[in-house]
Amino acid sequence: MGASTTMTIRVTPDLKEKLGRLAENTRRTKSYLAAEAVEAYVNRELQIIEGIKRGLVDMEAGRVTPHDEVMARADQIIAEARQKRARRP
């Protein structure tokens, strides 16, 4: 692990107890597990935000497909899949 810094957070007693059990069962420290959880959460949220930003840029640039077209294509795909499934022996 690279350089690190200290951060204090507040959690419920129940969560602290669960984290303690998890640490014991995985032979990891509570600090390690908490850092891993925070990192996973932050990375996931940043990916969501970046995706939203890309979508907004596409929308502003006119790179969109009307809802009716998307739904018609989805209906077509579903109908074709059902037909294919019905033809199976």
C-alpha positions in Angstrom: 0.0 0.0 0.0 1.3 3.5 -0.9 1.2 6.6 1.2 -1.8 7.1 3.4 -3.4 9.7 5.6 -5.8 9.5 8.5 -9.5 10.3 8.4 -12.1 10.1 11.1 -15.6 9.0 10.4 -18.7 8.3 12.5 -20.5 5.0 12.2 -23.3 3.4 14.2 -22.3 1.0 16.9 -24.0 -1.8 14.9 -21.9 -1.1 11.8 -18.7 -0.9 14.0 -19.6 -4.3 15.4 -20.2 -5.8 12.0 -16.9 -4.3 10.7 -15.2 -5.9 13.6 -16.7 -9.3 12.9 -15.7 -9.0 9.2 -12.2 -8.0 10.2 -11.9 -11.0 12.5 -13.3 -13.4 9.9 -11.1 -12.1 7.1 -8.0 -11.5 9.2 -7.9 -7.9 8.0 -7.9 -4.8 10.1 -11.0 -2.7 10.4 -9.0 0.2 9.0 -8.0 -1.8 5.9 -11.6 -3.0 5.3 -13.1 0.5 5.8 -10.5 2.0 3.4 -11.3 -0.6 0.8 -15.1 0.0 1.1 -14.7 3.8 0.9 -12.4 3.4 -2.2 -14.9 1.1 -3.9 -17.8 3.5 -3.2 -15.9 6.6 -4.3 -14.8 4.9 -7.6 -18.3 3.7 -8.4 -19.8 7.1 -7.7 -17.2 8.9 -9.8 -17.9 6.5 -12.7 -21.6 7.3 -12.4 -21.0 11.0 -12.4 -18.6 10.8 -15.4 -21.2 8.7 -17.3 -23.8 11.4 -16.6 -21.5 14.1 -17.8 -20.7 12.2 -21.0 -24.4 11.8 -21.6 -25.1 15.5 -21.1 -22.3 16.3 -23.6 -23.9 13.9 -26.1 -27.3 15.4 -25.5 -26.0 18.9 -26.0 -24.3 17.8 -29.2 -27.5 16.3 -30.5 -26.2 12.7 -30.3 -29.5 11.2 -29.0 -32.0 8.7 -30.2 -35.7 9.5 -29.6 -37.4 7.4 -27.0 -40.0 6.0 -29.5 -37.2 4.7 -31.8 -35.4 3.0 -28.9 -38.6 1.3 -27.7 -39.5 0.2 -31.2 -36.1 -1.4 -31.6 -36.3 -3.1 -28.1 -39.8 -4.4 -29.0 -38.4 -5.8 -32.3 -35.5 -7.5 -30.5 -37.8 -9.1 -28.0 -40.2 -10.3 -30.7 -37.3 -11.8 -32.7 -36.0 -13.6 -29.6 -39.4 -15.0 -28.8 -39.8 -16.3 -32.4 -36.4 -17.9 -32.2 -37.2 -19.5 -28.9 -40.6 -20.8 -30.3 -38.8 -22.5 -33.2 -36.5 -24.6 -30.9 -37.4 -28.2 -30.6 
